[in-house]
């Protein structure tokens, strides 16, 4: 794979407009912070009891991904957290190296909830939150916008998760991932 250029979340969503997960290494998952067992919707996990299949739909304003509850969604750059579940944009590293994670996060909509965002990585690529390592700790979006620019080491198959929390909160976020070294 070409790892010398930035791969952004938005290009993955726009480039194919299909229901295929994994385009350019990006996956859509959801997470229940109360249960805290696993992230859901990894395509390499076989169907099993408790597995929740999330879908992508054509809406009036373009393609949208909805989680188990309809209030969890990703529509282009807008990521909306639900009452029970948090949306997670996950990127899987195709190669070992140092990656730079950049992006600007803005509040979206008039939600009373204050959105919080976080970036974690999982070197083994598991779905288990207990295996996550914090790359960029929880940040409350109280201002107009905040910016992240961090680097982290990854191995082939590692996952980096961009998480949005806050019941009913929405943000505009298009994180970019670029290899600094391979």
N, C-alpha and C positions, 0 to 999 in steps of 0.2 A: 504494500500500500504506500501511497505517497504521503509521507509524514513530514515533509519539509514546509508545508504551508498550513496556515490556520484553518481549522475546521470549526465552523460555527453551528450552533444549534439551529438558527434560522435557515441556513443553507440546506441543512438536512431535511427540514420540514418542507421547504419550497421545492427542492430539486426533483422530487419524485411524485409527490402527491398520491401516494398509494397507502395501503394499510400495512405495509411491511415495516416491522420493527427492525432496527439495526442499520438503517441507511447511514453510511459514513460513520458508523460506530455509536450512534445516538439511540438510546432506548427511553421509553416512557414507562415509569413505574409509579406505584403509589405505596404509601407507608402508613400504617396505623400506629401512632405513638403510644396508644394504650396497650395494645397487644405486644408490640415490639418483638415480634418473632422473625419475620422476614420482609424483605422488599418484594413486591409482587410485579408480575408481568415480564419476567425475563423469558425470551422465547426458547432458550435452551433448557428450560425446566419442563419436564413432562407434565401433562394434565394430572392433577391429583386432588383429593378432597381438600377444600379450602382454597384452592387456586382460583383467583378471580380474573377472568378474561376481560381486559379493557379494550375498548373499541375506538375507532376513528370514524368520524362522520362528516359529511358535507353539510355545512350550515350556510345561512344567508351571507355570512361574511368570510367564507372560505372553509378550509378543513379544520377540524377540531378533534382533539383526543379527550375522551371522558373516562374517568375512573369508575370504580364500583358505584359510588354515589355521583349523581349528575353534577353536584356542586364542585367536584374535583375535575379540573380541566386544564388543558394546554391548547391555546389558540394562537398560533403564530408566536409572537413574543410574550403574550399575556399568559401568566401562570396563576391559577386560582386554587387556593387551599380550601378544603371543605371542612365541615363540622367534625367529621371523624377521621378523614384521611388527608395526608399531605401529598401533593404531587412532587415527583422526583424526576429530574432529567438526568440520565445516566450516560456517561461516555465510556466506552471500553477501549483501552489502549491497544493498538495493533503491534506496538514494538516497545522495547525497553528504552528508557532515556529520561531526560528531564523535560517536563512540560510546563509551559507558562499558561496560567488560567487568568484571563482578563474579562472584564465586562462592567457594564453600568446597570444598576438596578434602580428602577423608579416605581413609586406607588402607582397603581392603576385603579381607577374607579373611586368611589366615595365610601368605601367600606369603613365601618367604625373600628374594625379590627386593625391592629397594627401588625403589618407583616414582618416576619423574621426570616432571614435567609442564612444558609450555611453551606459550606463545601466540605465534603469528606472524601476519603479514598479508601479503597479496599484492595490491597496488593494481591490477594488471592482470588479476587473476582467473585467472592461469595455473596449471597443475598442476606447474610446475617449482620444486622447492625452492630452486634457486639464486636465484630471484626473490623469495624470502621476506625480510621484514624482521622482526626480533625486536621484539615488543611487551612480552613478559614472559619473561625468560630462564629457562633450566632451573632448576627447583626440585626438590630431593629431598624426598619426603614421609617424613620421619623421625619427626616428631612426630605427635600425634593428628590434627591438621588444620592446613592453612594457608589463608589467604584472599588472594584477588587482587582489586584494585580499581584498574584502569588505564583511561586514555582514549587514544584514537587517532583519527586522521583516516582516513576512507574515502571512496571514490568509488563511484558506482553500478557494481555488478559486482565490486567488491573482495571478497576473501575473507579471513576470519579463521579460523585453524585452531587448535584446542585439541588438543594432542598428548600422548599418554601413552606412555612408554617404560619398559622394564624387563622382561626375559623372564619371563613368568608373573606379573607384577605386576598388581594390580587396585586401582582407586580408585573412590570415590563422588564424582561431580562433576556438577553441574548449572550450567554457566555461564549467565549472563544477559547479554543485549546490549540496551542502551537508547540511543536517540539523545539526546544532550545538546543539540546544535545541528544544524540542517539548513540 
